[in-house]
Amino acid sequence: MKIDYKTNGTCSRAVHIELDDQNRITDAYFDGGCNGNTKGICSLIKGMKAEEVIDRLEGTRCGMKPTSCPDQLAKALKSALKK
């Protein structure tokens, strides 16, 4: 499954994720955001189950913002799994 999710409230504009048939992340990348941080996050989550990523990243804040790139990634995965 391929997910293209427009982020909201972050420096990044979108996150793109690919899941295999067992909901494991096979690829992910952000458009925009803090380049090193988003690349690092994407590298760390490869091979992980979407549900585990959601559990670990959901609710992460960026400074005073109520969301962050990791939180938006969790929202994208949560949205995709509901479909």
TILO-342065 format. One record per atom (N, C-alpha, C): residue in three letters; chain; atom name; x, y, z. Coordinates in Angstrom, 2 decimals, decimal comma. Example, Ala and Ser with C-alpha at 12.3 -4.5 7.8 and 13.67 -1.06 7.14 Angstrom:
<atom res="ala" chain="A" atom="N" c1="13,19" c2="-5,69" c3="7,80"/>
<atom res="ala" chain="A" atom="CA" c1="12,30" c2="-4,50" c3="7,80"/>
<atom res="ala" chain="A" atom="C" c1="13,20" c2="-3,30" c3="7,80"/>
<atom res="ser" chain="A" atom="N" c1="12,85" c2="-2,25" c3="7,08"/>
<atom res="ser" chain="A" atom="CA" c1="13,67" c2="-1,06" c3="7,14"/>
<atom res="ser" chain="A" atom="C" c1="12,90" c2="0,03" c3="7,87"/>
This chain:
<atom res="met" chain="A" atom="N" c1="0,84" c2="-1,17" c3="0,00"/>
<atom res="met" chain="A" atom="CA" c1="0,00" c2="0,00" c3="0,00"/>
<atom res="met" chain="A" atom="C" c1="0,89" c2="1,23" c3="0,00"/>
<atom res="lys" chain="A" atom="N" c1="0,54" c2="2,19" c3="-0,81"/>
<atom res="lys" chain="A" atom="CA" c1="1,29" c2="3,45" c3="-0,87"/>
<atom res="lys" chain="A" atom="C" c1="0,45" c2="4,55" c3="-0,26"/>
<atom res="ile" chain="A" atom="N" c1="1,06" c2="5,33" c3="0,62"/>
<atom res="ile" chain="A" atom="CA" c1="0,38" c2="6,41" c3="1,33"/>
<atom res="ile" chain="A" atom="C" c1="1,06" c2="7,73" c3="0,98"/>
<atom res="asp" chain="A" atom="N" c1="0,28" c2="8,69" c3="0,54"/>
<atom res="asp" chain="A" atom="CA" c1="0,74" c2="10,06" c3="0,32"/>
<atom res="asp" chain="A" atom="C" c1="-0,12" c2="10,93" c3="1,22"/>
<atom res="tyr" chain="A" atom="N" c1="0,48" c2="11,48" c3="2,27"/>
<atom res="tyr" chain="A" atom="CA" c1="-0,27" c2="12,19" c3="3,30"/>
<atom res="tyr" chain="A" atom="C" c1="0,22" c2="13,63" c3="3,39"/>
<atom res="lys" chain="A" atom="N" c1="-0,70" c2="14,57" c3="3,23"/>
<atom res="lys" chain="A" atom="CA" c1="-0,35" c2="16,00" c3="3,36"/>
<atom res="lys" chain="A" atom="C" c1="-0,30" c2="16,33" c3="4,85"/>
<atom res="thr" chain="A" atom="N" c1="0,86" c2="16,77" c3="5,32"/>
<atom res="thr" chain="A" atom="CA" c1="1,03" c2="17,07" c3="6,74"/>
<atom res="thr" chain="A" atom="C" c1="0,39" c2="18,40" c3="7,08"/>
<atom res="asn" chain="A" atom="N" c1="0,16" c2="18,60" c3="8,36"/>
<atom res="asn" chain="A" atom="CA" c1="-0,50" c2="19,81" c3="8,83"/>
<atom res="asn" chain="A" atom="C" c1="0,19" c2="20,29" c3="10,11"/>
<atom res="gly" chain="A" atom="N" c1="0,59" c2="21,56" c3="10,13"/>
<atom res="gly" chain="A" atom="CA" c1="1,18" c2="22,13" c3="11,34"/>
<atom res="gly" chain="A" atom="C" c1="2,67" c2="21,88" c3="11,51"/>
<atom res="thr" chain="A" atom="N" c1="3,34" c2="21,43" c3="10,45"/>
<atom res="thr" chain="A" atom="CA" c1="4,77" c2="21,16" c3="10,53"/>
<atom res="thr" chain="A" atom="C" c1="5,51" c2="21,84" c3="9,38"/>
<atom res="cys" chain="A" atom="N" c1="6,83" c2="21,83" c3="9,45"/>
<atom res="cys" chain="A" atom="CA" c1="7,65" c2="22,39" c3="8,37"/>
<atom res="cys" chain="A" atom="C" c1="7,58" c2="21,50" c3="7,12"/>
<atom res="ser" chain="A" atom="N" c1="7,39" c2="20,20" c3="7,33"/>
<atom res="ser" chain="A" atom="CA" c1="7,27" c2="19,31" c3="6,17"/>
<atom res="ser" chain="A" atom="C" c1="5,91" c2="19,54" c3="5,50"/>
<atom res="arg" chain="A" atom="N" c1="5,85" c2="19,25" c3="4,20"/>
<atom res="arg" chain="A" atom="CA" c1="4,61" c2="19,44" c3="3,43"/>
<atom res="arg" chain="A" atom="C" c1="3,84" c2="18,14" c3="3,27"/>
<atom res="ala" chain="A" atom="N" c1="4,55" c2="17,02" c3="3,25"/>
<atom res="ala" chain="A" atom="CA" c1="3,91" c2="15,72" c3="3,04"/>
<atom res="ala" chain="A" atom="C" c1="4,84" c2="14,61" c3="3,48"/>
<atom res="val" chain="A" atom="N" c1="4,24" c2="13,44" c3="3,72"/>
<atom res="val" chain="A" atom="CA" c1="5,02" c2="12,23" c3="4,00"/>
<atom res="val" chain="A" atom="C" c1="4,50" c2="11,14" c3="3,08"/>
<atom res="his" chain="A" atom="N" c1="5,43" c2="10,36" c3="2,55"/>
<atom res="his" chain="A" atom="CA" c1="5,11" c2="9,27" c3="1,62"/>
<atom res="his" chain="A" atom="C" c1="5,62" c2="7,97" c3="2,23"/>
<atom res="ile" chain="A" atom="N" c1="4,72" c2="6,99" c3="2,33"/>
<atom res="ile" chain="A" atom="CA" c1="5,05" c2="5,74" c3="3,01"/>
<atom res="ile" chain="A" atom="C" c1="4,58" c2="4,57" c3="2,16"/>
<atom res="glu" chain="A" atom="N" c1="5,37" c2="3,51" c3="2,16"/>
<atom res="glu" chain="A" atom="CA" c1="4,95" c2="2,26" c3="1,51"/>
<atom res="glu" chain="A" atom="C" c1="4,92" c2="1,16" c3="2,56"/>
<atom res="leu" chain="A" atom="N" c1="3,81" c2="0,39" c3="2,55"/>
<atom res="leu" chain="A" atom="CA" c1="3,63" c2="-0,73" c3="3,48"/>
<atom res="leu" chain="A" atom="C" c1="3,51" c2="-2,02" c3="2,69"/>
<atom res="asp" chain="A" atom="N" c1="4,04" c2="-3,10" c3="3,25"/>
<atom res="asp" chain="A" atom="CA" c1="3,85" c2="-4,40" c3="2,61"/>
<atom res="asp" chain="A" atom="C" c1="2,52" c2="-4,99" c3="3,08"/>
<atom res="asp" chain="A" atom="N" c1="2,23" c2="-6,22" c3="2,70"/>
<atom res="asp" chain="A" atom="CA" c1="0,95" c2="-6,83" c3="3,03"/>
<atom res="asp" chain="A" atom="C" c1="0,79" c2="-7,19" c3="4,50"/>
<atom res="gln" chain="A" atom="N" c1="1,87" c2="-7,06" c3="5,29"/>
<atom res="gln" chain="A" atom="CA" c1="1,81" c2="-7,30" c3="6,73"/>
<atom res="gln" chain="A" atom="C" c1="1,90" c2="-5,99" c3="7,52"/>
<atom res="asn" chain="A" atom="N" c1="1,68" c2="-4,86" c3="6,83"/>
<atom res="asn" chain="A" atom="CA" c1="1,74" c2="-3,52" c3="7,42"/>
<atom res="asn" chain="A" atom="C" c1="3,13" c2="-3,16" c3="7,94"/>
<atom res="arg" chain="A" atom="N" c1="4,17" c2="-3,72" c3="7,32"/>
<atom res="arg" chain="A" atom="CA" c1="5,54" c2="-3,33" c3="7,64"/>
<atom res="arg" chain="A" atom="C" c1="5,95" c2="-2,22" c3="6,68"/>
<atom res="ile" chain="A" atom="N" c1="6,67" c2="-1,25" c3="7,20"/>
<atom res="ile" chain="A" atom="CA" c1="7,11" c2="-0,12" c3="6,39"/>
<atom res="ile" chain="A" atom="C" c1="8,30" c2="-0,54" c3="5,55"/>
<atom res="thr" chain="A" atom="N" c1="8,16" c2="-0,39" c3="4,23"/>
<atom res="thr" chain="A" atom="CA" c1="9,25" c2="-0,74" c3="3,32"/>
<atom res="thr" chain="A" atom="C" c1="9,98" c2="0,50" c3="2,82"/>
<atom res="asp" chain="A" atom="N" c1="9,31" c2="1,66" c3="2,85"/>
<atom res="asp" chain="A" atom="CA" c1="9,95" c2="2,90" c3="2,42"/>
<atom res="asp" chain="A" atom="C" c1="9,17" c2="4,07" c3="3,00"/>
<atom res="ala" chain="A" atom="N" c1="9,86" c2="5,17" c3="3,26"/>
<atom res="ala" chain="A" atom="CA" c1="9,21" c2="6,38" c3="3,75"/>
<atom res="ala" chain="A" atom="C" c1="10,12" c2="7,57" c3="3,47"/>
<atom res="tyr" chain="A" atom="N" c1="9,51" c2="8,70" c3="3,15"/>
<atom res="tyr" chain="A" atom="CA" c1="10,27" c2="9,95" c3="3,02"/>
<atom res="tyr" chain="A" atom="C" c1="9,33" c2="11,13" c3="3,16"/>
<atom res="phe" chain="A" atom="N" c1="9,88" c2="12,25" c3="3,61"/>
<atom res="phe" chain="A" atom="CA" c1="9,14" c2="13,49" c3="3,80"/>
<atom res="phe" chain="A" atom="C" c1="9,49" c2="14,47" c3="2,69"/>
<atom res="asp" chain="A" atom="N" c1="8,53" c2="15,33" c3="2,35"/>
<atom res="asp" chain="A" atom="CA" c1="8,79" c2="16,50" c3="1,52"/>
<atom res="asp" chain="A" atom="C" c1="8,97" c2="17,66" c3="2,49"/>
<atom res="gly" chain="A" atom="N" c1="10,17" c2="18,20" c3="2,55"/>
<atom res="gly" chain="A" atom="CA" c1="10,44" c2="19,32" c3="3,45"/>
<atom res="gly" chain="A" atom="C" c1="10,74" c2="18,84" c3="4,85"/>
<atom res="gly" chain="A" atom="N" c1="10,71" c2="19,76" c3="5,79"/>
<atom res="gly" chain="A" atom="CA" c1="11,03" c2="19,44" c3="7,18"/>
<atom res="gly" chain="A" atom="C" c1="12,53" c2="19,53" c3="7,42"/>
<atom res="cys" chain="A" atom="N" c1="12,96" c2="19,16" c3="8,60"/>
<atom res="cys" chain="A" atom="CA" c1="14,38" c2="19,16" c3="8,95"/>
<atom res="cys" chain="A" atom="C" c1="15,02" c2="17,94" c3="8,30"/>
<atom res="asn" chain="A" atom="N" c1="15,78" c2="18,16" c3="7,26"/>
<atom res="asn" chain="A" atom="CA" c1="16,29" c2="17,10" c3="6,40"/>
<atom res="asn" chain="A" atom="C" c1="16,93" c2="15,94" c3="7,15"/>
<atom res="gly" chain="A" atom="N" c1="17,85" c2="16,22" c3="8,03"/>
<atom res="gly" chain="A" atom="CA" c1="18,54" c2="15,14" c3="8,75"/>
<atom res="gly" chain="A" atom="C" c1="17,60" c2="14,39" c3="9,68"/>
<atom res="asn" chain="A" atom="N" c1="16,72" c2="15,12" c3="10,36"/>
<atom res="asn" chain="A" atom="CA" c1="15,79" c2="14,47" c3="11,28"/>
<atom res="asn" chain="A" atom="C" c1="14,80" c2="13,58" c3="10,55"/>
<atom res="thr" chain="A" atom="N" c1="14,22" c2="14,08" c3="9,46"/>
<atom res="thr" chain="A" atom="CA" c1="13,22" c2="13,28" c3="8,75"/>
<atom res="thr" chain="A" atom="C" c1="13,87" c2="12,06" c3="8,08"/>
<atom res="lys" chain="A" atom="N" c1="15,08" c2="12,23" c3="7,57"/>
<atom res="lys" chain="A" atom="CA" c1="15,79" c2="11,08" c3="6,99"/>
<atom res="lys" chain="A" atom="C" c1="16,09" c2="10,04" c3="8,06"/>
<atom res="gly" chain="A" atom="N" c1="16,49" c2="10,51" c3="9,23"/>
<atom res="gly" chain="A" atom="CA" c1="16,79" c2="9,60" c3="10,34"/>
<atom res="gly" chain="A" atom="C" c1="15,55" c2="8,83" c3="10,79"/>
<atom res="ile" chain="A" atom="N" c1="14,44" c2="9,53" c3="10,93"/>
<atom res="ile" chain="A" atom="CA" c1="13,19" c2="8,87" c3="11,31"/>
<atom res="ile" chain="A" atom="C" c1="12,82" c2="7,81" c3="10,29"/>
<atom res="cys" chain="A" atom="N" c1="12,88" c2="8,16" c3="9,02"/>
<atom res="cys" chain="A" atom="CA" c1="12,51" c2="7,22" c3="7,96"/>
<atom res="cys" chain="A" atom="C" c1="13,42" c2="6,00" c3="7,95"/>
<atom res="ser" chain="A" atom="N" c1="14,68" c2="6,20" c3="8,21"/>
<atom res="ser" chain="A" atom="CA" c1="15,61" c2="5,08" c3="8,26"/>
<atom res="ser" chain="A" atom="C" c1="15,30" c2="4,17" c3="9,44"/>
<atom res="leu" chain="A" atom="N" c1="14,99" c2="4,75" c3="10,57"/>
<atom res="leu" chain="A" atom="CA" c1="14,71" c2="3,97" c3="11,77"/>
<atom res="leu" chain="A" atom="C" c1="13,43" c2="3,15" c3="11,68"/>
<atom res="ile" chain="A" atom="N" c1="12,42" c2="3,64" c3="10,97"/>
<atom res="ile" chain="A" atom="CA" c1="11,13" c2="2,94" c3="10,94"/>
<atom res="ile" chain="A" atom="C" c1="11,04" c2="1,85" c3="9,87"/>
<atom res="lys" chain="A" atom="N" c1="11,98" c2="1,84" c3="8,94"/>
<atom res="lys" chain="A" atom="CA" c1="11,93" c2="0,80" c3="7,90"/>
<atom res="lys" chain="A" atom="C" c1="11,99" c2="-0,58" c3="8,53"/>
<atom res="gly" chain="A" atom="N" c1="11,07" c2="-1,44" c3="8,11"/>
<atom res="gly" chain="A" atom="CA" c1="10,98" c2="-2,79" c3="8,63"/>
<atom res="gly" chain="A" atom="C" c1="10,08" c2="-2,92" c3="9,84"/>
<atom res="met" chain="A" atom="N" c1="9,67" c2="-1,80" c3="10,42"/>
<atom res="met" chain="A" atom="CA" c1="8,79" c2="-1,83" c3="11,59"/>
<atom res="met" chain="A" atom="C" c1="7,34" c2="-1,98" c3="11,16"/>
<atom res="lys" chain="A" atom="N" c1="6,52" c2="-2,57" c3="12,03"/>
<atom res="lys" chain="A" atom="CA" c1="5,08" c2="-2,65" c3="11,80"/>
<atom res="lys" chain="A" atom="C" c1="4,49" c2="-1,26" c3="12,02"/>
<atom res="ala" chain="A" atom="N" c1="3,52" c2="-0,90" c3="11,19"/>
<atom res="ala" chain="A" atom="CA" c1="2,89" c2="0,41" c3="11,28"/>
<atom res="ala" chain="A" atom="C" c1="2,33" c2="0,68" c3="12,67"/>
<atom res="glu" chain="A" atom="N" c1="1,73" c2="-0,33" c3="13,28"/>
<atom res="glu" chain="A" atom="CA" c1="1,13" c2="-0,17" c3="14,61"/>
<atom res="glu" chain="A" atom="C" c1="2,18" c2="0,19" c3="15,66"/>
<atom res="glu" chain="A" atom="N" c1="3,36" c2="-0,38" c3="15,55"/>
<atom res="glu" chain="A" atom="CA" c1="4,43" c2="-0,06" c3="16,50"/>
<atom res="glu" chain="A" atom="C" c1="4,92" c2="1,38" c3="16,32"/>
<atom res="val" chain="A" atom="N" c1="5,02" c2="1,81" c3="15,07"/>
<atom res="val" chain="A" atom="CA" c1="5,44" c2="3,19" c3="14,79"/>
<atom res="val" chain="A" atom="C" c1="4,41" c2="4,16" c3="15,36"/>
<atom res="ile" chain="A" atom="N" c1="3,14" c2="3,86" c3="15,17"/>
<atom res="ile" chain="A" atom="CA" c1="2,08" c2="4,71" c3="15,71"/>
<atom res="ile" chain="A" atom="C" c1="2,22" c2="4,80" c3="17,23"/>
<atom res="asp" chain="A" atom="N" c1="2,37" c2="3,66" c3="17,89"/>
<atom res="asp" chain="A" atom="CA" c1="2,50" c2="3,63" c3="19,36"/>
<atom res="asp" chain="A" atom="C" c1="3,68" c2="4,46" c3="19,84"/>
<atom res="arg" chain="A" atom="N" c1="4,78" c2="4,43" c3="19,11"/>
<atom res="arg" chain="A" atom="CA" c1="5,99" c2="5,13" c3="19,55"/>
<atom res="arg" chain="A" atom="C" c1="5,98" c2="6,63" c3="19,24"/>
<atom res="leu" chain="A" atom="N" c1="5,38" c2="7,02" c3="18,10"/>
<atom res="leu" chain="A" atom="CA" c1="5,52" c2="8,40" c3="17,64"/>
<atom res="leu" chain="A" atom="C" c1="4,30" c2="9,29" c3="17,85"/>
<atom res="glu" chain="A" atom="N" c1="3,13" c2="8,70" c3="18,00"/>
<atom res="glu" chain="A" atom="CA" c1="1,92" c2="9,50" c3="18,14"/>
<atom res="glu" chain="A" atom="C" c1="2,00" c2="10,41" c3="19,37"/>
<atom res="gly" chain="A" atom="N" c1="1,66" c2="11,66" c3="19,17"/>
<atom res="gly" chain="A" atom="CA" c1="1,67" c2="12,63" c3="20,27"/>
<atom res="gly" chain="A" atom="C" c1="2,98" c2="13,38" c3="20,44"/>
<atom res="thr" chain="A" atom="N" c1="3,99" c2="13,05" c3="19,66"/>
<atom res="thr" chain="A" atom="CA" c1="5,27" c2="13,76" c3="19,74"/>
<atom res="thr" chain="A" atom="C" c1="5,06" c2="15,21" c3="19,32"/>
<atom res="arg" chain="A" atom="N" c1="5,57" c2="16,13" c3="20,11"/>
<atom res="arg" chain="A" atom="CA" c1="5,43" c2="17,56" c3="19,82"/>
<atom res="arg" chain="A" atom="C" c1="6,76" c2="18,14" c3="19,36"/>
<atom res="cys" chain="A" atom="N" c1="6,68" c2="19,25" c3="18,64"/>
<atom res="cys" chain="A" atom="CA" c1="7,87" c2="19,98" c3="18,20"/>
<atom res="cys" chain="A" atom="C" c1="7,83" c2="21,35" c3="18,87"/>
<atom res="gly" chain="A" atom="N" c1="8,62" c2="21,52" c3="19,91"/>
<atom res="gly" chain="A" atom="CA" c1="8,61" c2="22,78" c3="20,65"/>
<atom res="gly" chain="A" atom="C" c1="7,22" c2="23,05" c3="21,22"/>
<atom res="met" chain="A" atom="N" c1="6,68" c2="24,21" c3="20,92"/>
<atom res="met" chain="A" atom="CA" c1="5,36" c2="24,59" c3="21,42"/>
<atom res="met" chain="A" atom="C" c1="4,23" c2="24,14" c3="20,48"/>
<atom res="lys" chain="A" atom="N" c1="4,59" c2="23,59" c3="19,33"/>
<atom res="lys" chain="A" atom="CA" c1="3,57" c2="23,13" c3="18,38"/>
<atom res="lys" chain="A" atom="C" c1="2,87" c2="21,89" c3="18,94"/>
<atom res="pro" chain="A" atom="N" c1="1,58" c2="21,74" c3="18,66"/>
<atom res="pro" chain="A" atom="CA" c1="0,86" c2="20,57" c3="19,16"/>
<atom res="pro" chain="A" atom="C" c1="1,14" c2="19,28" c3="18,38"/>
<atom res="thr" chain="A" atom="N" c1="1,97" c2="19,37" c3="17,34"/>
<atom res="thr" chain="A" atom="CA" c1="2,29" c2="18,22" c3="16,50"/>
<atom res="thr" chain="A" atom="C" c1="3,76" c2="18,29" c3="16,08"/>
<atom res="ser" chain="A" atom="N" c1="4,18" c2="17,32" c3="15,28"/>
<atom res="ser" chain="A" atom="CA" c1="5,56" c2="17,27" c3="14,79"/>
<atom res="ser" chain="A" atom="C" c1="5,58" c2="16,38" c3="13,56"/>
<atom res="cys" chain="A" atom="N" c1="6,71" c2="16,29" c3="12,89"/>
<atom res="cys" chain="A" atom="CA" c1="6,82" c2="15,37" c3="11,75"/>
<atom res="cys" chain="A" atom="C" c1="6,60" c2="13,92" c3="12,18"/>
<atom res="pro" chain="A" atom="N" c1="7,17" c2="13,46" c3="13,31"/>
<atom res="pro" chain="A" atom="CA" c1="6,88" c2="12,10" c3="13,74"/>
<atom res="pro" chain="A" atom="C" c1="5,40" c2="11,87" c3="14,04"/>
<atom res="asp" chain="A" atom="N" c1="4,76" c2="12,86" c3="14,67"/>
<atom res="asp" chain="A" atom="CA" c1="3,33" c2="12,75" c3="14,97"/>
<atom res="asp" chain="A" atom="C" c1="2,52" c2="12,70" c3="13,68"/>
<atom res="gln" chain="A" atom="N" c1="2,89" c2="13,49" c3="12,69"/>
<atom res="gln" chain="A" atom="CA" c1="2,18" c2="13,48" c3="11,41"/>
<atom res="gln" chain="A" atom="C" c1="2,37" c2="12,13" c3="10,70"/>
<atom res="leu" chain="A" atom="N" c1="3,54" c2="11,54" c3="10,83"/>
<atom res="leu" chain="A" atom="CA" c1="3,79" c2="10,21" c3="10,28"/>
<atom res="leu" chain="A" atom="C" c1="2,84" c2="9,20" c3="10,93"/>
<atom res="ala" chain="A" atom="N" c1="2,70" c2="9,28" c3="12,25"/>
<atom res="ala" chain="A" atom="CA" c1="1,78" c2="8,39" c3="12,96"/>
<atom res="ala" chain="A" atom="C" c1="0,34" c2="8,61" c3="12,49"/>
<atom res="lys" chain="A" atom="N" c1="-0,05" c2="9,86" c3="12,29"/>
<atom res="lys" chain="A" atom="CA" c1="-1,41" c2="10,16" c3="11,80"/>
<atom res="lys" chain="A" atom="C" c1="-1,63" c2="9,58" c3="10,41"/>
<atom res="ala" chain="A" atom="N" c1="-0,61" c2="9,68" c3="9,55"/>
<atom res="ala" chain="A" atom="CA" c1="-0,72" c2="9,13" c3="8,19"/>
<atom res="ala" chain="A" atom="C" c1="-0,92" c2="7,62" c3="8,25"/>
<atom res="leu" chain="A" atom="N" c1="-0,16" c2="6,95" c3="9,08"/>
<atom res="leu" chain="A" atom="CA" c1="-0,28" c2="5,50" c3="9,21"/>
<atom res="leu" chain="A" atom="C" c1="-1,63" c2="5,10" c3="9,79"/>
<atom res="lys" chain="A" atom="N" c1="-2,06" c2="5,82" c3="10,81"/>
<atom res="lys" chain="A" atom="CA" c1="-3,35" c2="5,53" c3="11,46"/>
<atom res="lys" chain="A" atom="C" c1="-4,49" c2="5,68" c3="10,45"/>
<atom res="ser" chain="A" atom="N" c1="-4,43" c2="6,75" c3="9,66"/>
<atom res="ser" chain="A" atom="CA" c1="-5,44" c2="6,98" c3="8,63"/>
<atom res="ser" chain="A" atom="C" c1="-5,46" c2="5,87" c3="7,60"/>
<atom res="ala" chain="A" atom="N" c1="-4,29" c2="5,44" c3="7,17"/>
<atom res="ala" chain="A" atom="CA" c1="-4,19" c2="4,39" c3="6,15"/>
<atom res="ala" chain="A" atom="C" c1="-4,70" c2="3,05" c3="6,67"/>
<atom res="leu" chain="A" atom="N" c1="-4,43" c2="2,74" c3="7,94"/>
<atom res="leu" chain="A" atom="CA" c1="-4,85" c2="1,45" c3="8,48"/>
<atom res="leu" chain="A" atom="C" c1="-6,37" c2="1,37" c3="8,68"/>
<atom res="lys" chain="A" atom="N" c1="-7,03" c2="2,52" c3="8,77"/>
<atom res="lys" chain="A" atom="CA" c1="-8,49" c2="2,55" c3="8,92"/>
<atom res="lys" chain="A" atom="C" c1="-9,20" c2="2,20" c3="7,62"/>
<atom res="lys" chain="A" atom="N" c1="-8,50" c2="2,37" c3="6,51"/>
<atom res="lys" chain="A" atom="CA" c1="-9,11" c2="2,15" c3="5,19"/>
<atom res="lys" chain="A" atom="C" c1="-9,24" c2="0,69" c3="4,87"/>
